[in-house]
Amino acid sequence: MKITTWNINSVRLRMPLVAHFLKTRAPDILCLQETKCRDAEFPVRDFNALGYRNVVINGQKGYHGVAIVSKNPLRLIDKRDFCEKGDARHISAEVEINGGPLTLHNFYVPAGGDEPDRDINPKFAHKLDFLDEMRDWIKKDKIAKGRAMLVGDLNIAPLEHDVWSHKALLKVVSHTPVEVEKLTAVFRAGKWIDALRRFVPAEEKLYTWWSYRAADWAASDRGRRLDHILVSEELGGALKRLEVLKEARGWERPSDHVPVTIELSE
């Protein structure tokens, strides 16, 4: 069973890239963020034609948006409105895998703007409040109980080697100490296992995002690990393989994020 998370940065614009990925990598489940379209505009037929006949969507005109597409049947659980802003940033579903149900949460955490100061930057304040609500919800509703996964663009690179330069990015949104502290609290709230770091040691560099602003993203390789896959303790023993498809950043008109896939054993 292969599960992929990918911030696609407009699913309609990049549907040809998605189709290529699904044909060549064939994950069982694909979780998308920043779909940037209303539910009625989501290219369901395109996914159906590719063999992904099960789709749940939480869309929004022009912004945000998350979706889960699957070869296996899905049962929609929730579309939670964090911070009561009406943003489409979460969707959860139950899927049958390896002989039993798995609860899958797909997130797009706010980016937080450019200035890491909540007093002068409302976007940064929103990001911190969003993370606090995530932490409390995971604890209260026991989200990580049983067979559960939390995936998506969490917009924070928490570890020193999740960024190209720890020192240079300490005051840059996505790697500031307060963001790292709050995301760590989210991890600990459910005793989540950081699936990517099960395969790549914490002392090794690991990125899933490269900025559009770089003249030559591959040569400079100034990446960050903003995309995450967390699994509950019950699934920890099923982690089999990781693929971070770095080559996707070099495709024509790419997203700035690349697909991240975890394979679970039976």
Residue frames relative to the residue before (quaternion, step in Angstrom):
aa qw qx qy qz dx dy dz
M 1.0000 0.0000 0.0000 0.0000 0.00 0.00 0.00
K 0.0750 -0.8070 0.5858 -0.0014 3.56 -0.66 1.16
I 0.0778 -0.7889 0.6095 -0.0087 3.55 -0.87 1.07
T 0.1231 -0.8128 0.5693 0.0111 3.57 -0.75 1.14
T 0.1187 -0.7401 0.6539 0.1033 3.54 -1.19 0.67
W 0.0746 0.8021 -0.5828 0.1072 3.58 -0.96 0.91
N 0.2516 -0.7042 0.6438 0.1619 3.55 -0.85 1.02
I 0.1921 -0.8485 0.4891 0.0619 3.55 -0.22 1.32
N 0.2586 -0.8033 0.5056 0.1796 3.62 1.24 -0.34
S 0.7808 -0.2378 0.0405 0.5764 3.54 0.80 1.29
V 0.2513 -0.8121 0.5134 0.1174 3.54 -0.13 1.34
R 0.6562 0.5048 -0.3375 0.4480 3.62 0.97 -0.68
L 0.6474 0.5176 -0.3166 0.4613 3.59 0.99 -0.81
R 0.8048 0.2967 -0.1234 0.4991 3.57 0.93 -0.92
M 0.2565 0.7921 -0.5181 0.1959 3.58 1.15 0.47
P 0.6179 0.5323 -0.3774 0.4387 3.68 0.94 -0.60
L 0.6466 0.4993 -0.3229 0.4779 3.61 1.05 -0.71
V 0.6319 0.5253 -0.3270 0.4667 3.56 1.02 -0.81
A 0.6485 0.5232 -0.3146 0.4546 3.57 0.94 -0.90
H 0.6421 0.5173 -0.3168 0.4688 3.58 0.97 -0.87
F 0.6584 0.5099 -0.3087 0.4595 3.57 0.93 -0.89
L 0.6831 0.4893 -0.2978 0.4532 3.59 0.85 -0.91
K 0.6590 0.5081 -0.3091 0.4605 3.58 1.04 -0.74
T 0.7570 0.4037 -0.2111 0.4683 3.58 0.97 -0.84
R 0.7740 0.3237 -0.1794 0.5138 3.62 1.06 -0.66
A 0.1407 -0.8691 0.4659 0.0886 3.59 1.26 -0.50
P 0.0905 0.7837 -0.6079 0.0898 3.62 0.55 1.03
D 0.5360 -0.6118 0.4658 0.3486 3.58 -1.20 0.45
I 0.7898 0.1026 -0.0180 0.6045 3.56 1.11 -0.80
L 0.0944 -0.7778 0.6201 0.0392 3.57 -1.03 0.88
C 0.1312 -0.7744 0.6172 0.0470 3.55 -0.80 1.11
L 0.1208 -0.8161 0.5650 0.0163 3.56 -0.64 1.16
Q 0.1162 -0.7553 0.6392 0.0862 3.54 -1.24 0.63
E 0.8069 0.2126 -0.2225 0.5042 3.54 -1.30 0.52
T 0.1148 0.8168 -0.5492 0.1344 3.55 0.77 1.08
K 0.1889 -0.8597 0.4588 0.1215 3.58 1.28 -0.50
C 0.6851 0.4018 -0.3391 0.5042 3.60 0.87 0.91
R 0.5640 -0.5807 0.4658 0.3575 3.54 -1.26 0.47
D 0.6969 -0.4915 0.3202 0.4126 3.56 -1.23 0.50
A 0.6840 0.5057 -0.2878 0.4399 3.58 0.92 -0.93
E 0.6904 0.4726 -0.2701 0.4764 3.60 1.21 -0.46
F 0.4770 0.6773 -0.4418 0.3442 3.59 1.25 -0.17
P 0.4520 -0.7358 0.4370 0.2517 3.63 -0.81 0.98
V 0.0584 -0.8484 0.5262 0.0035 3.57 0.66 1.15
R 0.6601 0.5274 -0.3226 0.4265 3.60 0.88 -0.89
D 0.6201 0.5432 -0.3411 0.4517 3.57 1.04 -0.73
F 0.6701 0.4817 -0.2958 0.4810 3.56 0.98 -0.83
N 0.6221 0.5451 -0.3365 0.4501 3.58 1.00 -0.82
A 0.6640 0.5160 -0.2986 0.4513 3.57 0.96 -0.90
L 0.6797 0.4695 -0.2747 0.4920 3.58 1.21 -0.52
G 0.6355 -0.5616 0.3175 0.4242 3.58 1.29 0.09
Y 0.5968 0.5310 -0.3590 0.4826 3.57 1.31 0.11
R 0.0200 -0.8717 0.4866 -0.0548 3.52 0.28 1.35
N 0.6756 0.4395 -0.2755 0.5240 3.56 1.31 -0.03
V 0.0760 0.8182 -0.5527 0.1391 3.56 -0.47 1.25
V 0.0005 0.7483 -0.6630 -0.0213 3.57 -1.04 0.83
I 0.1208 -0.8278 0.5472 -0.0275 3.56 -0.87 1.04
N 0.0056 -0.7224 0.6896 0.0496 3.52 -1.24 0.62
G 0.0369 0.8601 -0.5006 0.0907 3.54 0.06 1.34
Q 0.1177 -0.7638 0.6335 0.0385 3.51 -1.40 0.29
K 0.5389 -0.6539 0.4201 0.3248 3.58 -0.90 0.86
G 0.8939 0.0439 -0.0494 0.4434 3.56 -0.75 1.13
Y 0.7878 0.2514 -0.1231 0.5487 3.60 1.21 -0.36
H 0.8628 0.1785 -0.0857 0.4651 3.52 -1.38 0.33
G 0.3611 0.7652 -0.5015 0.1803 3.58 -0.92 -0.90
V 0.0110 0.7805 -0.6235 0.0438 3.56 -0.95 0.98
A 0.0029 -0.7940 0.6075 -0.0228 3.55 -1.19 0.59
I 0.1707 -0.7381 0.6402 0.1274 3.53 -1.31 0.47
V 0.0371 -0.7743 0.6316 0.0094 3.59 -0.86 0.99
S 0.0332 -0.8388 0.5378 -0.0784 3.54 -0.91 0.94
K 0.4613 -0.6304 0.5445 0.3055 3.53 -1.25 0.52
N 0.7024 0.4256 -0.2389 0.5181 3.57 1.19 -0.62
P 0.6326 -0.5406 0.3872 0.3970 3.61 -1.14 0.49
L 0.1780 -0.7696 0.6080 0.0793 3.56 -1.10 0.82
R 0.1286 -0.7469 0.6425 0.1128 3.54 -1.19 0.60
L 0.3840 -0.7329 0.5155 0.2229 3.56 -0.54 1.18
I 0.2091 -0.7808 0.5796 0.1037 3.54 -0.93 0.97
D 0.8084 -0.1763 0.1911 0.5282 3.58 0.63 -1.09
K 0.1200 -0.7068 0.6855 0.1271 3.50 -1.40 0.36
R 0.1098 -0.8540 0.5072 0.0364 3.56 0.20 1.28
D 0.2838 -0.7501 0.5797 0.1444 3.55 -0.97 0.95
F 0.1581 -0.8129 0.5565 0.0669 3.56 -0.08 1.30
C 0.8459 0.1330 -0.1492 0.4945 3.55 -1.08 0.91
E 0.4317 -0.7469 0.4270 0.2711 3.60 1.27 0.35
K 0.3955 0.7205 -0.4752 0.3142 3.56 0.93 0.93
G 0.4711 -0.6950 0.4312 0.3302 3.58 1.25 -0.19
D 0.4550 0.6918 -0.4472 0.3382 3.58 1.25 0.29
A 0.3994 -0.6991 0.5450 0.2337 3.55 -1.12 0.76
R 0.2185 0.8156 -0.4933 0.2090 3.55 0.23 1.32
H 0.7796 0.2371 -0.1419 0.5620 3.61 1.22 -0.04
I 0.1133 0.7428 -0.6591 0.0313 3.51 -1.25 0.62
S 0.0685 -0.7915 0.6058 0.0420 3.56 -1.06 0.71
A 0.0202 -0.7895 0.6125 -0.0344 3.51 -1.16 0.74
E 0.3430 -0.6945 0.5878 0.2336 3.51 -1.32 0.37
V 0.0252 -0.7938 0.6071 -0.0266 3.54 -0.93 0.93
E 0.4085 -0.6904 0.5390 0.2568 3.55 -1.10 0.70
I 0.1423 0.7757 -0.6053 0.1080 3.58 -0.71 1.08
N 0.8621 0.0578 -0.0507 0.5009 3.53 -1.10 0.75
G 0.7568 -0.4442 0.2106 0.4308 3.54 0.91 0.98
G 0.7930 0.2052 -0.1471 0.5544 3.58 1.20 0.23
P 0.6016 -0.5834 0.4017 0.3693 3.60 -1.24 0.30
L 0.1013 -0.7550 0.6456 0.0548 3.52 -1.22 0.70
T 0.2736 -0.7458 0.5858 0.1606 3.56 -0.96 0.90
L 0.1014 -0.8194 0.5639 -0.0182 3.54 -0.67 1.20
H 0.1105 -0.7828 0.6117 0.0278 3.57 -0.80 1.11
N 0.1219 -0.7908 0.5993 0.0238 3.57 -0.82 1.07
F 0.0577 -0.8410 0.5363 -0.0436 3.59 -0.64 1.20
Y 0.0646 -0.7144 0.6894 0.1013 3.46 -1.38 0.49
V 0.1943 -0.8049 0.5559 0.0732 3.57 -0.16 1.33
P 0.5840 -0.5950 0.4070 0.3732 3.64 -0.97 0.73
A 0.5148 -0.6600 0.4579 0.2994 3.56 -1.06 0.79
G 0.4070 -0.7720 0.4136 0.2595 3.58 1.04 -0.70
G 0.5187 -0.6611 0.4220 0.3404 3.58 1.23 0.15
D 0.6665 -0.5508 0.3643 0.3459 3.56 -1.31 -0.25
E 0.7402 0.4010 -0.2201 0.4929 3.60 1.06 -0.65
P 0.2828 -0.8042 0.4996 0.1542 3.63 -0.49 1.14
D 0.5087 0.5971 -0.4413 0.4359 3.55 0.72 1.13
R 0.3457 -0.7827 0.4770 0.2006 3.58 -0.34 1.20
D 0.6197 0.5752 -0.3458 0.4069 3.60 1.13 -0.57
I 0.7830 0.2814 -0.1638 0.5300 3.61 1.10 -0.57
N 0.7402 0.3449 -0.1983 0.5421 3.58 1.27 -0.22
P 0.3006 -0.7871 0.5116 0.1686 3.63 -0.19 1.23
K 0.6125 0.5566 -0.3575 0.4326 3.61 1.06 -0.63
F 0.6599 0.4923 -0.3044 0.4790 3.56 1.03 -0.79
A 0.6181 0.5361 -0.3327 0.4689 3.56 1.04 -0.77
H 0.6378 0.5298 -0.3129 0.4633 3.58 1.00 -0.87
K 0.6437 0.5282 -0.3221 0.4505 3.58 0.95 -0.85
L 0.6789 0.4858 -0.2947 0.4650 3.58 0.87 -0.94
D 0.6548 0.5020 -0.3111 0.4716 3.59 0.98 -0.82
F 0.6079 0.5573 -0.3376 0.4538 3.58 1.06 -0.77
L 0.6765 0.4923 -0.2844 0.4680 3.58 0.91 -0.93
D 0.6270 0.5249 -0.3349 0.4682 3.58 1.03 -0.73
E 0.6639 0.4948 -0.3055 0.4703 3.57 0.96 -0.83
M 0.6007 0.5511 -0.3473 0.4636 3.59 1.06 -0.74
R 0.6584 0.5256 -0.2997 0.4477 3.57 0.88 -1.01
D 0.7043 0.4696 -0.2730 0.4570 3.57 0.80 -1.03
W 0.6436 0.5293 -0.3089 0.4584 3.59 1.03 -0.81
I 0.6399 0.5208 -0.3253 0.4621 3.59 0.96 -0.85
K 0.6681 0.4931 -0.2941 0.4732 3.57 0.98 -0.85
K 0.7137 0.4847 -0.2645 0.4309 3.57 0.73 -1.12
D 0.7864 0.3306 -0.1633 0.4957 3.58 0.84 -1.00
K 0.3668 -0.7629 0.4629 0.2631 3.58 1.34 0.11
I 0.0339 0.8679 -0.4914 0.0646 3.53 0.95 1.06
A 0.7255 0.4378 -0.2462 0.4706 3.59 1.04 -0.70
K 0.4290 0.7026 -0.4672 0.3227 3.59 1.22 0.22
G 0.8173 0.2246 -0.1731 0.5017 3.58 -1.02 0.78
R 0.7286 -0.3580 0.3114 0.4939 3.57 -1.12 -0.75
A 0.2302 0.7853 -0.5274 0.2281 3.57 -0.15 1.31
M 0.0764 -0.7652 0.6375 0.0476 3.53 -1.26 0.62
L 0.1160 -0.7440 0.6535 0.0774 3.52 -1.22 0.66
V 0.0344 0.8184 -0.5680 0.0805 3.58 -0.54 1.17
G 0.4685 0.7134 -0.4778 0.2082 3.51 -1.34 0.12
D 0.6118 -0.4871 0.4590 0.4216 3.49 -1.42 -0.21
L 0.0958 -0.8244 0.5578 0.0094 3.55 -0.24 1.30
N 0.3730 -0.8034 0.4151 0.2076 3.57 1.37 0.12
I 0.6611 0.3997 -0.3358 0.5390 3.56 1.14 0.69
A 0.2078 -0.7311 0.6391 0.1181 3.53 -1.09 0.88
P 0.1940 -0.8780 0.4238 0.1087 3.60 0.09 1.24
L 0.7487 0.4100 -0.2288 0.4680 3.60 1.02 -0.69
E 0.6855 -0.5060 0.3370 0.4006 3.56 -1.22 0.50
H 0.7751 0.3298 -0.1772 0.5089 3.58 0.93 -0.86
D 0.4471 0.6379 -0.4737 0.4108 3.55 1.24 0.61
V 0.7258 0.3091 -0.2107 0.5773 3.58 1.31 0.02
W 0.6215 -0.5803 0.3804 0.3637 3.55 -1.20 0.53
S 0.7903 0.0103 -0.0112 0.6125 3.59 1.17 -0.58
H 0.3664 -0.7485 0.5155 0.1992 3.56 -0.43 1.23
K 0.6827 0.5006 -0.2880 0.4476 3.58 0.84 -0.95
A 0.6951 0.4905 -0.2808 0.4442 3.58 0.89 -0.94
L 0.7671 0.3975 -0.1944 0.4644 3.59 1.08 -0.67
L 0.3813 0.7533 -0.4726 0.2524 3.60 1.21 0.12
K 0.7521 0.3153 -0.1947 0.5449 3.59 1.17 -0.51
V 0.5495 0.5828 -0.3958 0.4491 3.58 1.27 0.43
V 0.5277 -0.6445 0.4502 0.3216 3.57 -0.85 0.99
S 0.6952 0.3737 -0.3970 0.4683 3.50 -0.97 1.20
H 0.8044 0.1870 -0.1065 0.5537 3.61 1.19 -0.40
T 0.3893 0.7248 -0.4906 0.2871 3.60 1.19 0.32
P 0.6484 -0.5502 0.3532 0.3900 3.61 -1.11 0.59
V 0.6661 0.5037 -0.3303 0.4399 3.62 0.91 -0.77
E 0.6418 0.5046 -0.3291 0.4745 3.60 1.03 -0.68
V 0.6455 0.5199 -0.3138 0.4632 3.55 0.96 -0.89
E 0.6352 0.5384 -0.3189 0.4527 3.56 1.00 -0.86
K 0.7076 0.4635 -0.2679 0.4613 3.57 0.89 -0.94
L 0.6503 0.4845 -0.3347 0.4799 3.61 0.99 -0.67
T 0.6048 0.5435 -0.3495 0.4654 3.58 1.06 -0.68
A 0.6350 0.5200 -0.3213 0.4724 3.58 1.06 -0.73
V 0.6061 0.5350 -0.3423 0.4789 3.59 1.13 -0.67
F 0.6411 0.5228 -0.3152 0.4651 3.58 0.95 -0.91
R 0.7264 0.4575 -0.2463 0.4499 3.56 0.80 -1.03
A 0.5599 0.6315 -0.3871 0.3713 3.59 1.13 -0.56
G 0.7827 0.2492 -0.1476 0.5509 3.57 1.12 -0.62
K 0.3961 -0.7041 0.4718 0.3533 3.57 1.31 0.04
W 0.1442 0.8280 -0.5220 0.1449 3.54 1.05 0.89
I 0.3266 -0.6931 0.6037 0.2202 3.53 -1.25 0.55
D 0.3612 -0.7130 0.5650 0.2046 3.57 -0.86 1.03
A 0.2928 -0.8288 0.4484 0.1622 3.56 0.08 1.36
L 0.6421 0.5413 -0.3420 0.4217 3.61 0.93 -0.82
R 0.7164 0.4456 -0.2530 0.4735 3.55 0.97 -0.87
R 0.4760 0.6103 -0.4603 0.4349 3.58 1.26 0.16
F 0.7494 0.3901 -0.1930 0.4990 3.57 1.17 -0.66
V 0.7566 0.2305 -0.1340 0.5970 3.58 1.17 -0.60
P 0.4280 -0.7329 0.4620 0.2572 3.62 -0.45 1.16
A 0.6261 -0.5897 0.3735 0.3475 3.56 -1.11 0.73
E 0.6679 0.5011 -0.3124 0.4530 3.61 1.12 -0.50
E 0.6377 0.4966 -0.3354 0.4839 3.61 1.27 0.04
K 0.5403 -0.6246 0.4588 0.3279 3.57 -1.10 0.73
L 0.0626 0.7813 -0.6167 0.0725 3.57 -1.05 0.84
Y 0.0195 0.8128 -0.5780 0.0699 3.58 -0.60 1.19
T 0.1492 -0.7717 0.6102 0.0995 3.56 -1.30 0.51
W 0.7499 0.2970 -0.1424 0.5738 3.59 1.34 -0.16
W 0.0165 -0.7642 0.6446 -0.0106 3.53 -1.12 0.86
S 0.5105 -0.7082 0.4036 0.2736 3.57 -0.69 1.11
Y 0.5162 -0.6119 0.5115 0.3122 3.53 -1.23 0.65
R 0.6131 0.6040 -0.3413 0.3777 3.59 1.16 -0.58
A 0.5728 0.6067 -0.3806 0.3986 3.59 1.18 -0.41
A 0.4813 -0.6729 0.4803 0.2912 3.58 -0.88 0.94
D 0.7736 0.0102 0.0142 0.6334 3.56 1.06 -0.80
W 0.2631 -0.8225 0.4834 0.1435 3.56 0.13 1.34
A 0.6743 0.5132 -0.3052 0.4345 3.60 0.96 -0.86
A 0.6737 0.4998 -0.2967 0.4563 3.57 0.96 -0.87
S 0.7158 0.4292 -0.2570 0.4872 3.59 0.91 -0.88
D 0.0932 -0.8518 0.5056 0.1002 3.58 1.16 -0.74
R 0.3261 0.7414 -0.5155 0.2799 3.56 0.94 0.91
G 0.1329 0.8452 -0.4980 0.1413 3.53 0.47 1.27
R 0.1987 -0.7357 0.6277 0.1589 3.50 -1.43 -0.03
R 0.3605 -0.6969 0.5671 0.2507 3.60 -1.15 0.54
L 0.0197 0.8294 -0.5526 0.0791 3.54 -0.06 1.35
D 0.6928 0.4507 -0.2529 0.5030 3.57 1.24 -0.45
H 0.0834 -0.8393 0.5356 -0.0418 3.53 -0.79 1.07
I 0.1096 -0.7297 0.6673 0.1010 3.51 -1.34 0.46
L 0.0563 -0.7876 0.6134 -0.0169 3.55 -0.65 1.20
V 0.0943 -0.7934 0.5994 0.0483 3.58 -0.96 0.82
S 0.5462 -0.6095 0.4659 0.3363 3.54 -1.18 0.60
E 0.6768 -0.4978 0.3512 0.4133 3.55 -1.24 0.39
E 0.6237 0.5622 -0.3418 0.4220 3.59 1.04 -0.71
L 0.7181 0.4235 -0.2472 0.4938 3.59 1.14 -0.59
G 0.4215 0.7513 -0.4419 0.2501 3.58 1.24 -0.22
G 0.7019 0.4793 -0.2698 0.4526 3.57 0.99 -0.79
A 0.6434 0.5407 -0.3126 0.4426 3.58 1.29 -0.25
L 0.4730 0.6800 -0.4477 0.3369 3.61 1.24 -0.13
K 0.1118 -0.8485 0.5172 -0.0002 3.55 -0.56 1.19
R 0.8183 -0.0764 0.1302 0.5547 3.60 0.84 -0.96
L 0.1814 -0.7601 0.6166 0.0960 3.55 -1.23 0.66
E 0.0257 0.7609 -0.6476 -0.0317 3.54 -1.19 0.66
V 0.0803 -0.7308 0.6766 0.0416 3.55 -0.91 1.03
L 0.2371 -0.8304 0.4931 0.1053 3.56 -0.24 1.31
K 0.1640 -0.8426 0.5089 0.0639 3.55 0.40 1.30
E 0.6063 0.5909 -0.3598 0.3922 3.60 1.02 -0.74
A 0.5714 0.6137 -0.3790 0.3914 3.61 1.15 -0.52
R 0.5844 0.5754 -0.3790 0.4286 3.61 1.15 -0.48
G 0.7048 0.4509 -0.2579 0.4831 3.59 1.21 -0.44
W 0.4362 0.6865 -0.4728 0.3391 3.60 1.23 0.14
E 0.6361 -0.5355 0.3890 0.3965 3.59 -1.23 0.34
R 0.8408 -0.0276 -0.0521 0.5381 3.56 -0.84 1.11
P 0.1526 0.8490 -0.4936 0.1104 3.61 0.80 0.99
S 0.5338 -0.4983 0.5419 0.4161 3.47 -1.41 -0.05
D 0.5020 -0.6258 0.4857 0.3469 3.58 -1.23 0.29
H 0.6441 0.4296 -0.3120 0.5506 3.58 1.36 -0.03
V 0.2719 -0.7482 0.5771 0.1821 3.58 -1.20 0.46
P 0.6020 -0.5644 0.4096 0.3890 3.62 -1.17 0.41
V 0.1220 -0.7640 0.6319 0.0457 3.53 -1.07 0.87
T 0.0580 -0.8347 0.5460 -0.0412 3.56 -0.58 1.21
I 0.1230 -0.7508 0.6457 0.0649 3.53 -1.06 0.91
E 0.1911 -0.7565 0.6142 0.1181 3.54 -1.01 0.85
L 0.1996 -0.7684 0.6014 0.0898 3.54 -0.96 1.01
S 0.3990 -0.7011 0.5356 0.2499 3.56 -1.03 0.80
E 0.5770 -0.5885 0.4339 0.3639 3.59 -1.20 0.36
